[in-house]
Amino acid sequence: MAYTSNLDEFKEWITTRYPDQKEYLQATLDIAKDVIPICNANEKYKQWDVFKRLCEPERTIQFCVTWLNDANEIQINKGWRVQHCGLIGPYKGGLRFHPTVNESILKFLAFEQSFKNALTGLPIGGAKGGSDFNPKGRSDYEVMRFCQAFMQELQRHIGPYTDVPAGDINVGSREIGFLYGEYRKINNRFGGAITGKDIEFGGSYVRTEATGFGLIYFLDDVLEHTGTNIKGKRIAVSGAGNVALHAALKATQHGGKVVTLSNSRGTLIHEKGFTEEDLNWVINHKGEPDNILLSLNERIDGDWKADEKPWQTEVDIALPCATQNELIGKDARALISNGCKFVLEGANMPCNDAAQRAFSDAKVVFVPGKASNAGGVALSGLEMSQNATFHKATYKAMNSALKEIMANIHRQCVEEGDEGDYVNYAKGANVAAFRRLADALVAQGV
């Protein structure tokens, strides 16, 4: 395997290996442009060909999930676990249940997770998993039977010192409870094999809020670094799930003015800004009405824009918190023309290549999800530590630890991405995470 010394050579190599996995190609090429120069300047990184090795998952597991629906009919789904990188600790990353789940998406998520987890400073590797199962419209019993069948296979590949899954899209406390219950019964063991558990059986305070809260703690650090703060800033948030709602709530608590929330059906705009009461109402009623944002609009008399994204609104800050590649080039140009100065990713890779280039050209501060949304996995790592010691930390202690971890990630990004009058957070995050993984790989040999 010849060493690739430039981006074109690497692109040819990775595209030849995975020509049909567009999400995975996007993720690897995004990091390659920043780390190949680092490799070229380091003889050991070149000698051990570290970046190409980091672009290959250590293990990709695919399995069949067979279960019975409420009509006693056989149902068949696909399941996956991509254990990408275990260099610095047990594999760690969420499970996603959604019809769009496929190997390419999970490989990109596991690759990103490996770099994200390295930034936290915690001893955790990177993984991702899930199924093409859709829990929407299913009864609790159907979801339970699917989760039990899924865990009957997954349990062979996980454990507190091997691989510790958590929740992701459509895998919340209900699903985690069913998954963990089956794992515990099969293995006759109570321990930290899964995180995101309810507080009553080994969960951690702040875990539910961690990704959204951590996003705002990172935003506070970014704004402070540029000599300003969040107070009075107009903020566009996309999504209406766990990350979006808790980010909106914390931003509002800190004095920001969140003017949008969205879902797959459209965007709700509230020029006065959503209040804490509004956001807590959605958090407490999420999943009950068919379209929670329309129900919220009946309470606040906002402006519902069917089939539209939030990015046409005049804002200072944009927080894409929905899904990958939701914010494309034309959306970025609209945000720039409307005066947006800061974009922080709450979801995994929600801004596509064209959007990122537009932000970079306009000197808009752009922070990738591997840095700004690392709060969730950071708290998962701390939950693992609590499970290992049979200790439960207080809400205050966990929130304080979350702030400290996000501040440390911000410092790493600034150190590696400082370009004088501008901090290239994307480059800073990529390089800082890469150095940690590359040094571990060199030290452990082939």
Secondary structure, DSSP 8 states (H G I E B T S, - for coil): -----SHHHHHHHHHHH-TT-HHHHHHHHHHHHHHHHHHHT-HHHHHTTHHHHHTS-SEEEEEEEEEE-TT--EEEEEEEEEEEE-SSSSEEEEEEE-TT--HHHHHHHHHHHHHHHHHHTSS--EEEEEES---TT--HHHHHHHHHHHHHHHGGG-BTTTEEEEE-TT--HHHHHHHHHHHHHHHT--SSSS-S--GGGT--TTTTTHHHHHHHHHHHHHHHHTT--STT-EEEEE--SHHHHHHHHHHHHTT-EEEEEEETTEEEE-TT---HHHHHHHHHHTTSSSSHHHHHHHHH--EEEET--GGGS--SEEEE-S-TT-B-HHHHHHHHHTT--EEE-SSSS-B-HHHHHHHHHTT-EEE-HHHHTTHHHHHHHHHHHHHHHT----HHHHHHHHHHHHHHHHHHHHHHHB-SS-B-HHHHHHHHHHHHHHHHHHHH--
